Amino acid sequence: MADVVAQLREWAVSCALPLWATTGFDDACGAFHERLNLDGTPDRAANKRVRVQARQIYVYAHAATLGWYPQGLQRALDACEWIVAKARSPDGRPGYVHLLDPGGTAVVAQRDAYDHAFLMLALGWLAKASGDAQIRALAEEAAAFVEEHLTLPDGSLRESIPDVLPRRQNPHMHAFEAMLALHETIAYPQALARARRYLALLEGRFIDTQTRTLGEYFAADWSRAHGDMGDISEPGHHAEWAWLLRKYERLTGTPQGRLASELLDAALHTADETTGFLIDEIDRQHRVRRSTRRSWVQTELAKAWIAEAEAGRKGAADEARAVLAALKHHYLDQPFPGGWMDQFDAAGKPLTEFVPASTFYHVFCAIAEADRTLGVQPTPASAAGAATTPAG
Protein backbone atom coordinates (compact mmCIF):
# COMPACT_ATOMS: atom_id res chain seq x y z
CA MET A 1 0.00 0.00 0.00
CA ALA A 2 1.33 3.41 -0.94
CA ASP A 3 2.40 5.67 1.89
CA VAL A 4 -0.41 8.02 2.96
CA VAL A 5 1.97 11.00 3.10
CA ALA A 6 3.00 10.48 -0.52
CA GLN A 7 -0.64 10.04 -1.52
CA LEU A 8 -1.65 13.27 0.16
CA ARG A 9 1.25 15.17 -1.36
CA GLU A 10 0.28 13.93 -4.80
CA TRP A 11 -3.36 14.89 -4.19
CA ALA A 12 -2.36 18.38 -3.12
CA VAL A 13 -0.04 18.92 -6.09
CA SER A 14 -2.15 17.32 -8.82
CA CYS A 15 -5.69 17.99 -7.64
CA ALA A 16 -6.34 20.46 -4.82
CA LEU A 17 -3.83 23.19 -5.71
CA PRO A 18 -4.86 23.30 -9.40
CA LEU A 19 -8.58 23.31 -8.50
CA TRP A 20 -8.46 26.24 -6.09
CA ALA A 21 -6.19 28.22 -8.41
CA THR A 22 -8.66 27.87 -11.30
CA THR A 23 -12.26 27.16 -10.33
CA GLY A 24 -11.54 28.59 -6.88
CA PHE A 25 -10.20 31.86 -8.27
CA ASP A 26 -12.41 34.78 -9.27
CA ASP A 27 -10.87 36.02 -12.51
CA ALA A 28 -13.39 38.84 -12.70
CA CYS A 29 -11.82 40.62 -9.75
CA GLY A 30 -8.46 38.91 -9.26
CA ALA A 31 -9.08 37.29 -5.88
CA PHE A 32 -10.01 33.87 -4.51
CA HIS A 33 -13.60 32.75 -4.18
CA GLU A 34 -14.84 32.43 -0.62
CA ARG A 35 -16.29 28.99 -1.25
CA LEU A 36 -17.46 26.45 -3.81
CA ASN A 37 -20.91 24.93 -4.01
CA LEU A 38 -21.36 21.20 -3.54
CA ASP A 39 -21.46 20.73 -7.32
CA GLY A 40 -18.01 22.30 -7.61
CA THR A 41 -19.12 25.66 -9.00
CA PRO A 42 -18.04 28.89 -7.28
CA ASP A 43 -20.46 30.83 -5.11
CA ARG A 44 -20.08 34.14 -6.92
CA ALA A 45 -22.51 35.94 -4.60
CA ALA A 46 -20.54 35.28 -1.41
CA ASN A 47 -18.75 38.17 0.26
CA LYS A 48 -14.98 37.91 0.57
CA ARG A 49 -13.31 37.81 3.97
CA VAL A 50 -9.83 39.25 4.13
CA ARG A 51 -8.70 36.34 6.31
CA VAL A 52 -9.69 33.84 3.59
CA GLN A 53 -7.74 35.76 0.95
CA ALA A 54 -4.77 35.75 3.32
CA ARG A 55 -5.06 32.01 3.96
CA GLN A 56 -5.13 31.23 0.24
CA ILE A 57 -2.18 33.55 -0.41
CA TYR A 58 -0.27 31.64 2.27
CA VAL A 59 -1.13 28.28 0.70
CA TYR A 60 0.05 29.21 -2.78
CA ALA A 61 3.13 31.09 -1.60
CA HIS A 62 4.22 28.19 0.59
CA ALA A 63 3.43 25.66 -2.13
CA ALA A 64 5.64 27.64 -4.49
CA THR A 65 8.57 27.54 -2.05
CA LEU A 66 8.20 23.75 -1.87
CA GLY A 67 8.19 23.48 -5.65
CA TRP A 68 4.78 21.81 -5.48
CA TYR A 69 2.80 24.22 -7.66
CA PRO A 70 5.00 27.11 -8.79
CA GLN A 71 2.39 28.49 -11.20
CA GLY A 72 0.14 29.21 -8.23
CA LEU A 73 2.47 31.96 -7.05
CA GLN A 74 0.93 34.35 -9.56
CA ARG A 75 -2.49 33.70 -8.06
CA ALA A 76 -1.12 34.62 -4.64
CA LEU A 77 0.41 37.80 -6.06
CA ASP A 78 -2.85 38.71 -7.78
CA ALA A 79 -4.88 38.21 -4.60
CA CYS A 80 -2.35 40.25 -2.65
CA GLU A 81 -2.69 43.08 -5.15
CA TRP A 82 -6.47 42.89 -4.78
CA ILE A 83 -6.59 43.06 -0.99
CA VAL A 84 -4.05 45.87 -0.91
CA ALA A 85 -6.11 47.83 -3.43
CA LYS A 86 -9.51 47.09 -1.88
CA ALA A 87 -9.06 46.24 1.81
CA ARG A 88 -6.06 48.30 2.92
CA SER A 89 -7.21 51.65 4.32
CA PRO A 90 -10.15 52.25 1.95
CA ASP A 91 -11.54 54.72 4.50
CA GLY A 92 -8.21 56.46 5.06
CA ARG A 93 -7.57 54.75 8.40
CA PRO A 94 -4.67 52.32 8.88
CA GLY A 95 -5.12 48.57 8.70
CA TYR A 96 -7.24 46.23 6.59
CA VAL A 97 -11.03 46.04 6.68
CA HIS A 98 -12.73 42.78 7.61
CA LEU A 99 -15.19 41.99 4.81
CA LEU A 100 -15.76 43.01 1.20
CA ASP A 101 -18.58 42.35 -1.24
CA PRO A 102 -17.83 40.44 -4.46
CA GLY A 103 -17.04 43.69 -6.23
CA GLY A 104 -14.45 44.73 -3.63
CA THR A 105 -16.42 47.32 -1.66
CA ALA A 106 -15.95 47.23 2.11
CA VAL A 107 -18.97 45.76 3.90
CA VAL A 108 -17.51 45.57 7.41
CA ALA A 109 -14.75 48.10 8.05
CA GLN A 110 -13.62 46.96 11.51
CA ARG A 111 -9.94 46.08 11.92
CA ASP A 112 -9.87 42.54 13.24
CA ALA A 113 -6.91 41.02 15.12
CA TYR A 114 -7.56 37.52 13.73
CA ASP A 115 -7.55 38.88 10.17
CA HIS A 116 -4.28 40.70 10.69
CA ALA A 117 -2.61 37.60 12.11
CA PHE A 118 -3.31 35.81 8.84
CA LEU A 119 -2.21 38.80 6.82
CA MET A 120 1.18 38.69 8.57
CA LEU A 121 1.43 34.94 7.93
CA ALA A 122 0.52 35.33 4.27
CA LEU A 123 2.68 38.34 3.53
CA GLY A 124 5.73 36.78 5.17
CA TRP A 125 5.44 33.66 3.02
CA LEU A 126 4.66 35.67 -0.10
CA ALA A 127 7.72 37.84 0.49
CA LYS A 128 9.82 34.70 0.78
CA ALA A 129 8.32 33.04 -2.29
CA SER A 130 8.48 36.12 -4.52
CA GLY A 131 11.59 37.88 -3.22
CA ASP A 132 9.63 41.13 -3.62
CA ALA A 133 10.82 43.89 -1.29
CA GLN A 134 7.48 45.69 -1.55
CA ILE A 135 5.66 42.66 -0.19
CA ARG A 136 8.17 42.40 2.63
CA ALA A 137 7.38 46.05 3.41
CA LEU A 138 3.67 45.18 3.52
CA ALA A 139 4.39 42.36 5.98
CA GLU A 140 6.37 44.72 8.20
CA GLU A 141 3.62 47.35 7.92
CA ALA A 142 0.99 44.81 9.03
CA ALA A 143 3.16 43.76 11.99
CA ALA A 144 3.65 47.40 12.96
CA PHE A 145 -0.12 48.02 12.76
CA VAL A 146 -0.82 45.11 15.09
CA GLU A 147 1.77 46.37 17.56
CA GLU A 148 0.71 50.01 17.47
CA HIS A 149 -3.06 49.76 17.16
CA LEU A 150 -4.19 46.29 18.30
CA THR A 151 -1.80 45.58 21.19
CA LEU A 152 -2.69 46.63 24.75
CA PRO A 153 -0.17 47.60 27.45
CA ASP A 154 -0.21 44.06 28.90
CA GLY A 155 0.81 42.63 25.53
CA SER A 156 -2.55 41.07 24.74
CA LEU A 157 -4.51 41.86 21.60
CA ARG A 158 -7.65 43.89 21.20
CA GLU A 159 -10.27 41.84 19.41
CA SER A 160 -10.79 44.59 16.89
CA ILE A 161 -11.16 48.30 16.27
CA PRO A 162 -13.71 49.21 17.52
CA ASP A 163 -13.45 47.01 20.61
CA VAL A 164 -15.82 44.09 21.05
CA LEU A 165 -16.35 41.37 23.65
CA PRO A 166 -15.76 38.58 24.47
CA ARG A 167 -12.00 38.45 24.21
CA ARG A 168 -10.57 35.25 22.69
CA GLN A 169 -7.41 33.22 22.86
CA ASN A 170 -7.67 32.37 19.14
CA PRO A 171 -6.28 35.61 17.65
CA HIS A 172 -3.31 35.30 19.99
CA MET A 173 -2.64 31.74 18.84
CA HIS A 174 -2.57 32.86 15.21
CA ALA A 175 -0.49 35.92 16.05
CA PHE A 176 1.97 33.53 17.70
CA GLU A 177 1.95 31.46 14.51
CA ALA A 178 2.44 34.58 12.41
CA MET A 179 5.45 35.68 14.45
CA LEU A 180 7.09 32.29 13.97
CA ALA A 181 6.41 32.62 10.24
CA LEU A 182 7.86 36.13 10.05
CA HIS A 183 10.96 34.87 11.86
CA GLU A 184 11.31 31.99 9.39
CA THR A 185 10.49 33.79 6.19
CA ILE A 186 11.90 37.31 6.47
CA ALA A 187 13.86 37.20 9.76
CA TYR A 188 11.63 39.95 11.19
CA PRO A 189 13.68 41.34 14.10
CA GLN A 190 10.89 41.57 16.70
CA ALA A 191 9.20 38.30 15.81
CA LEU A 192 10.49 35.99 18.52
CA ALA A 193 10.12 38.57 21.29
CA ARG A 194 6.48 39.04 20.36
CA ALA A 195 6.01 35.28 20.10
CA ARG A 196 7.30 34.92 23.66
CA ARG A 197 4.73 37.48 24.77
CA TYR A 198 1.87 35.42 23.31
CA LEU A 199 3.35 32.29 24.85
CA ALA A 200 3.26 33.96 28.27
CA LEU A 201 -0.42 34.74 27.75
CA LEU A 202 -1.10 31.10 26.92
CA GLU A 203 0.61 29.91 30.08
CA GLY A 204 -0.66 32.67 32.36
CA ARG A 205 -4.20 33.40 31.18
CA PHE A 206 -5.63 31.04 28.58
CA ILE A 207 -5.07 27.70 30.35
CA ASP A 208 -7.20 26.90 33.38
CA THR A 209 -4.83 26.19 36.24
CA GLN A 210 -7.14 23.56 37.79
CA THR A 211 -8.43 21.59 34.81
CA ARG A 212 -5.48 22.37 32.47
CA THR A 213 -7.94 23.00 29.65
CA LEU A 214 -7.61 25.83 27.16
CA GLY A 215 -10.26 28.51 27.50
CA GLU A 216 -11.73 30.21 24.44
CA TYR A 217 -13.73 33.22 25.63
CA PHE A 218 -12.89 35.81 28.26
CA ALA A 219 -14.08 39.05 29.81
CA ALA A 220 -12.20 42.32 29.40
CA ASP A 221 -10.01 41.54 32.45
CA TRP A 222 -9.24 37.98 31.20
CA SER A 223 -11.55 36.32 33.69
CA ARG A 224 -13.86 33.72 32.20
CA ALA A 225 -16.57 35.08 29.94
CA HIS A 226 -20.01 35.18 31.54
CA GLY A 227 -22.24 32.12 31.42
CA ASP A 228 -21.83 29.06 29.24
CA MET A 229 -19.45 30.88 26.90
CA GLY A 230 -16.81 30.99 29.60
CA ASP A 231 -16.91 27.20 29.93
CA ILE A 232 -16.23 26.48 26.23
CA SER A 233 -13.03 24.68 25.24
CA GLU A 234 -12.08 23.37 21.79
CA PRO A 235 -9.96 20.23 21.34
CA GLY A 236 -8.84 21.46 17.92
CA HIS A 237 -7.17 24.49 19.45
CA HIS A 238 -5.49 22.32 22.09
CA ALA A 239 -3.92 20.33 19.24
CA GLU A 240 -3.05 23.45 17.25
CA TRP A 241 -1.24 25.02 20.20
CA ALA A 242 0.60 21.72 20.78
CA TRP A 243 1.99 21.87 17.23
CA LEU A 244 2.92 25.53 17.57
CA LEU A 245 4.69 25.01 20.89
CA ARG A 246 6.86 22.27 19.41
CA LYS A 247 7.59 24.49 16.45
CA TYR A 248 8.62 27.34 18.77
CA GLU A 249 10.94 25.00 20.64
CA ARG A 250 12.50 23.82 17.39
CA LEU A 251 13.00 27.32 15.97
CA THR A 252 14.42 28.80 19.16
CA GLY A 253 16.38 25.83 20.50
CA THR A 254 14.27 25.89 23.66
CA PRO A 255 14.31 22.61 25.63
CA GLN A 256 11.22 20.50 25.11
CA GLY A 257 8.55 21.18 27.68
CA ARG A 258 5.55 19.19 28.87
CA LEU A 259 2.84 21.64 27.85
CA ALA A 260 2.55 20.53 24.21
CA SER A 261 2.01 16.90 25.23
CA GLU A 262 -0.42 17.96 27.97
CA LEU A 263 -2.52 19.94 25.50
CA LEU A 264 -2.62 17.08 23.01
CA ASP A 265 -3.60 14.63 25.74
CA ALA A 266 -6.38 17.00 26.85
CA ALA A 267 -7.63 17.17 23.26
CA LEU A 268 -7.73 13.37 23.06
CA HIS A 269 -9.70 13.01 26.27
CA THR A 270 -13.07 13.23 24.50
CA ALA A 271 -12.06 11.93 21.06
CA ASP A 272 -14.68 9.89 19.21
CA GLU A 273 -14.17 6.28 20.32
CA THR A 274 -15.03 4.79 16.93
CA THR A 275 -13.05 7.01 14.56
CA GLY A 276 -10.49 8.64 16.85
CA PHE A 277 -11.52 12.04 15.50
CA LEU A 278 -11.63 15.05 17.78
CA ILE A 279 -15.02 16.59 18.43
CA ASP A 280 -15.66 20.29 18.05
CA GLU A 281 -16.37 21.46 21.58
CA ILE A 282 -16.02 20.39 25.21
CA ASP A 283 -16.27 22.19 28.52
CA ARG A 284 -13.55 22.92 31.06
CA GLN A 285 -14.23 19.56 32.76
CA HIS A 286 -13.69 17.63 29.49
CA ARG A 287 -17.40 16.96 29.00
CA VAL A 288 -18.86 16.95 25.51
CA ARG A 289 -20.67 20.11 24.45
CA ARG A 290 -20.81 19.60 20.66
CA SER A 291 -20.10 16.16 19.22
CA THR A 292 -19.88 17.39 15.62
CA ARG A 293 -16.50 17.03 13.87
CA ARG A 294 -15.05 19.78 11.71
CA SER A 295 -12.40 18.86 9.15
CA TRP A 296 -9.90 21.46 10.34
CA VAL A 297 -9.93 19.95 13.82
CA GLN A 298 -8.59 16.67 12.43
CA THR A 299 -5.82 18.40 10.49
CA GLU A 300 -4.66 19.99 13.73
CA LEU A 301 -4.71 16.60 15.45
CA ALA A 302 -2.49 15.24 12.69
CA LYS A 303 -0.10 18.19 13.04
CA ALA A 304 0.11 17.74 16.80
CA TRP A 305 1.03 14.06 16.42
CA ILE A 306 3.57 14.98 13.71
CA ALA A 307 5.17 17.47 16.08
CA GLU A 308 5.24 14.90 18.88
CA ALA A 309 6.87 12.40 16.53
CA GLU A 310 9.55 14.95 15.70
CA ALA A 311 10.00 15.53 19.43
CA GLY A 312 10.57 11.81 19.95
CA ARG A 313 7.29 10.70 21.53
CA LYS A 314 6.93 6.96 21.22
CA GLY A 315 4.24 5.86 18.77
CA ALA A 316 3.48 9.40 17.62
CA ALA A 317 4.46 8.83 13.99
CA ASP A 318 2.04 5.91 13.74
CA GLU A 319 -0.70 8.00 15.33
CA ALA A 320 -0.03 10.81 12.85
CA ARG A 321 -0.24 8.47 9.87
CA ALA A 322 -3.47 6.98 11.19
CA VAL A 323 -5.09 10.40 11.50
CA LEU A 324 -3.88 11.40 8.03
CA ALA A 325 -5.29 8.18 6.55
CA ALA A 326 -8.64 8.74 8.27
CA LEU A 327 -8.68 12.38 7.14
CA LYS A 328 -8.05 11.27 3.57
CA HIS A 329 -10.74 8.59 3.71
CA HIS A 330 -13.52 10.52 5.45
CA TYR A 331 -13.03 14.18 4.55
CA LEU A 332 -10.87 14.79 1.49
CA ASP A 333 -11.51 14.61 -2.25
CA GLN A 334 -15.25 14.99 -1.83
CA PRO A 335 -17.92 16.09 -2.70
CA PHE A 336 -15.75 16.60 -5.81
CA PRO A 337 -12.05 15.99 -6.58
CA GLY A 338 -9.86 18.50 -4.78
CA GLY A 339 -12.54 19.41 -2.26
CA TRP A 340 -13.34 18.48 1.34
CA MET A 341 -16.29 17.90 3.59
CA ASP A 342 -16.41 20.60 6.22
CA GLN A 343 -18.24 18.86 9.06
CA PHE A 344 -19.99 15.66 10.14
CA ASP A 345 -22.42 15.04 12.97
CA ALA A 346 -21.82 12.43 15.67
CA ALA A 347 -23.34 9.70 13.48
CA GLY A 348 -21.12 10.55 10.52
CA LYS A 349 -23.77 12.43 8.52
CA PRO A 350 -22.37 15.32 6.45
CA LEU A 351 -23.39 18.78 7.62
CA THR A 352 -21.83 20.49 4.63
CA GLU A 353 -23.73 23.07 2.56
CA PHE A 354 -20.69 24.31 0.67
CA VAL A 355 -16.94 23.75 0.50
CA PRO A 356 -15.11 26.61 2.27
CA ALA A 357 -11.84 27.89 0.85
CA SER A 358 -10.73 28.71 4.39
CA THR A 359 -10.13 25.02 5.12
CA PHE A 360 -7.33 24.74 2.55
CA TYR A 361 -4.94 26.49 4.93
CA HIS A 362 -5.43 23.69 7.47
CA VAL A 363 -5.34 20.84 4.97
CA PHE A 364 -2.31 22.10 3.07
CA CYS A 365 -0.29 22.77 6.21
CA ALA A 366 -1.00 19.29 7.60
CA ILE A 367 0.17 17.72 4.35
CA ALA A 368 3.25 19.93 4.13
CA GLU A 369 4.19 19.16 7.74
CA ALA A 370 3.69 15.45 7.19
CA ASP A 371 5.84 15.57 4.08
CA ARG A 372 8.58 17.54 5.85
CA THR A 373 8.71 15.24 8.85
CA LEU A 374 7.37 11.84 7.81
CA GLY A 375 7.65 11.86 4.04
CA VAL A 376 10.29 10.23 1.89
CA GLN A 377 11.80 12.89 -0.34
CA PRO A 378 11.92 11.55 -3.89
CA THR A 379 14.61 13.77 -5.44
CA PRO A 380 17.36 16.12 -4.21
CA ALA A 381 15.52 19.10 -5.71
CA SER A 382 12.24 18.36 -3.98
CA ALA A 383 14.05 17.52 -0.76
CA ALA A 384 15.62 20.96 -0.75
CA GLY A 385 12.22 22.56 -1.08
CA ALA A 386 10.54 20.34 1.49
CA ALA A 387 13.19 21.21 4.06
CA THR A 388 11.51 24.59 4.41
CA THR A 389 9.50 24.48 7.60
CA PRO A 390 5.76 25.18 7.14
CA ALA A 391 4.18 27.96 9.15
CA GLY A 392 0.52 27.16 8.62
N, C-alpha and C positions, 0 to 999 in steps of 0.2 A: 504493500500500500504506500502510495506517495506520501511524503511528509506534509503535514497540514500547513506548516509554515511556508513551504515552497508553493503549495496550492493557493494559499491566500495571497502571496506575493504575485503570482501569475494572474489571479483574479483582479487584483488591484491594477496591475499594469495593463492588462489586455481588455478589461471589461469596465470596471468602475471609473477609473480615471478618464478614459475616453468618453464614457457616457455623460459624466457631469461637466465635461469641457465642451460638449456639443449640445445635446438635448437639454442639459442642465444650465446652459448659458444663454442669456437673453441678448441676442445680437442687436436687437433694436435699440438697446440703451448701453450695452457694453458692460453688463454686470451679470452676476449669477442669479438664476432663479431661486426663489425662496424654497420651493418644493416642487415635486412632480406628483401628478395624479396617479392613481393605482393602475391606470392603463399605460403609464409611461410618458404621458404628455405633460408639458409644463403648465403649471397654474399661473397664467399670465396676469391674473387679476390680484394676486397676492402682493401685499406690501413687502418691502425689502428692509430687513433689519440689518443694521450696520454690523452687528456681531456675526451674522451669517456670512456676509461678504468677507469679513476678516478671517473667519474660519476657513472658507474656501480658498482665499489667497494663501493662507498658511499651507493648506494641503498641497496646492500646486507648486508653491515655492519649494517646499521640502521635498516633494517628489522629484523636482528638477535637480536638486542637489544630490539625490540618490541615483540619478540617471535613469529613473523609472519611466518618466513621461516628460522628456525635456520640452516637447511642443506645448505643454500646458503652462509653461512659464509666461507665455504671452497672454494667456487668459488671466493669470494673476496680475500682471502689469495693467491690463485693461481695466480690471475691476478696481485696482488701486487708483487708477486715474479717475474712475467714476466716483468713488467715495470721496476722494479729495475735492473733486469739482462740485459734488452735490451735498455732501454731509459735513464737510469741514467748514465751520463758521459761516453758514449761509445767512445767519442773522447778525453777523458782525462780532459775535462773542466767541471767545476761544473754545476749542474742543469740537467734538463731532456730535451731531444730533443722533437720536436713538432710532428713528424709524422714518422711512421715505415711502411715498407711493410709487407705483410702477414707473411713473414718468420722472421720478427723481426729486419731487417736491417734498420738503420736510413735513411729516405728519405729527411727529412727537419730537419736540426740540430739546428735551431734557438731555443733560450730559450724564451718562450712566457709567458707573465705575466698572461694571462687568464688561460693557462694550469696550471700554478703553483698555482693559486688560488684554482682550483679544486683538485689538488693534496693535498693541505693542508686540505681541507674539507674532502676528502676521508680518508687520513691517520689518521686524528683525530678520525673519527668515527670507523675506523678499529682498532685503538689502544684501543678504549673503548670496542668494541665488543669482541676483542680477549684477551685483557689483556696482550698483548705481548709488552715487554719493547723495543724490537728492532724496532717495528713499531712506537712506540712513538718517538723513536730517529729519525726515518725517517721523521716524521711529524715536529719535531723541526728543523731538518736539512733543510727541504724545507722552513720553515718559516725564518730561518737564511739566506738562499740563496736569498729569495725575499727581505729581508731587506738590505743585503750587496751588491747585484748585480743588482737588479731591481728597487730600490727605490732612487729617486733623492733628493737633499738637501731640496726641498720644501715639501717632504713627498709624492709626487705623484709617480706613477709608470711609468717606461719606458714600452713601448709597448712590446719590446722584445730586445734580444741581437742577432744580431746587431739591432740598432735603426731603426724604420720605422715610417712613418706618414700615415694617421692622428693619433693623439692621441684619445683615447676613454674613455668614462666614464665607460663602461661595465666591464673591468678588475678590476676597483676599487670597483664596486658594489659587485663582487664576492669575492674580497679580504676582503671586509667588512663582507660578509657572512662567509668566512672562519675563520676570527678572532673570530666571535661569536661562531662558532663551536669549535674552539680550546679552547676557554674559557669554554664551556659546557663540552666537552668530556675529556680533559686532564688538565684543569685548567692551560693552558699555561700562564706564568706570564705576558708577554707583550701584550697579545691579546687585552684587552679592550683599552689600550692606543693607539694601532695601529688602532683599530676600530674607535676611536674618531678622528683620523687623517683623515680617509677616509670620515667620516661624515662631517668634516669641508670642505673637497673638494666638497662634494655634495652641501652644503649650499652656499659656496663661489664661485664656479666655474662652476659647471655642470648645475645649474638651472638658466635660463634666468630671470633676475630681473624684466623685464617688463612684459613678457607674463607668467611667472611662469611655463614654460615648461622645460622639461629635455632635454638638448642637448646630442647628441651622439658622434659627431666628432669635433675635435679641432685641431688647429695649435700647433706648438711646445710651444708657449707662453700661451696657453689656451684661445686664442681668437677663434672665430668661424672658423672652417675649411673653405677653399675657396670654393665659388660657392654653388651649390645646396646641397652639402654634409653637409655644415654648418647649413643648415636649417632643417635637418632631426631630427625627434623626434619619439620615439616608445612608444605607450601606454602600451605595455607589461612591459617595464622597469619602467614606472611610477608605475604600480601596484606592481612590484617586490620590488622596493625600499620602497613602503608603508608598505608592509609586514615586510621587514627587519627593518625599523625604529621602528615599534611597538615591534618587537622582542628585539631590543636593549633596548628600554624603560623597557620592562619586565625583562630582564636579569640584568640590572643595577639599577633598581629602580628609573630611571629618570622620572620626571613628564611627562604626556602625552602632546605632542605638537600638533600643527595644521598641520605640514608639511605632515605627512602621509595621512591625510584626503584630503589635497589639491592635492597631487599627484594622489590619486585615483580618485578624481573628475575630474582632468584634463584628465586622461585616459578615463573616461566615456564620455567625451565631444563629441567624434566622434564615439561612439559605434554604431554597426549596429542596426538600429531601429527595425528590424523584430526579430532578434535572441537575441539581447543584447550582442553579442560577440564583443570583441575588435578587431579592424582592426590592420594591421601590422605596418603601418607607416603614420604619419601626419607631418605637418610642425610646425614651432614655433608659428604660428597663429591658430593652431588647425584645419587646413584645410587638407583634405584627400590627401595623396600622393599615398598610395598603399592600396586598399580596400580588399586585400586578408586577410585570417585569419589563422594564424598558431595555432597549438594545444597548444604549450607551453604558448602562450599569454593568453589563457583562463584559464590555470591552475594558472597563476599568478594573474589573476583577482579573481579567487576563493580564493586564499590565502590572498589577500588584504582584501576581505570582511570578511574572517574568523578572521583576525587580528583586524578589526574594530569591529566585534562582541565581541571579547574578551575585547576590549577597552571600550565597552559599547555603541557603536553607535546604535541608534534606527533603527530597521529593517535590520541590517547588517546580522544577522544569516539567515533570510529568503532569502536575496540576495545571500548569499554564497551557500545555498542549491539549489537555482534555477540555479546558474552557474554550480554547480556540476552535477545536473540532466541533463542539456543541454550538458555538456561535455561528460557525459556517453552516451547520446542518439546519438549525432552527430559524436563523434570522436573515442570513445573507443570500444574495442573488434571487430575491423574490420581493415583490410580486412580479418583477421582470428582471432580466439579467442586468447586473450592476447596481441593483437597488437593495433595500433592506426593509424588513418589517420593524416598525417602531416600537410596538408594545404588544404583549400578550396578557390575558387575564390568568388567574390562578389555575384554570383548567386547560390552558394552552390555546385559547381562542384568540385570534388576532383582534386587536383593538385599533387597527390602523385605518385611517381615512385618507391618508396621503403619505408620501415618502419625503421626509424633511431633509433638506440639504445639510442642515446643521449637524446631523449625525455623522457625516463623512469625516469630520475632524476626529471623532472618537475612533471610528473604524480604521481609518488610515494610520493613526498613531499606534494603535494596537498592533497592526500588521508590521509597521516599520520597526517597532520595538522588538517584536518577535524575531524579525529577520536579522536585526542587529545582534541580538543576544543568543538566539536559539537556531538561527538559520545557517545553512551551509552555503557559503559564498561560492557561486559557480565559476567566476573568472576574476583575475586580478583587478580588472577595471571596475567591475561591480562591487568587489570587496572594498575598494578604496572609497566608493561612494557610500556604501552601507556602514562604514565606520563612523560616519557622522552621526552624532547622537540626536535622536528625535527630541523635540520639545513639546509635543502635543499632549 
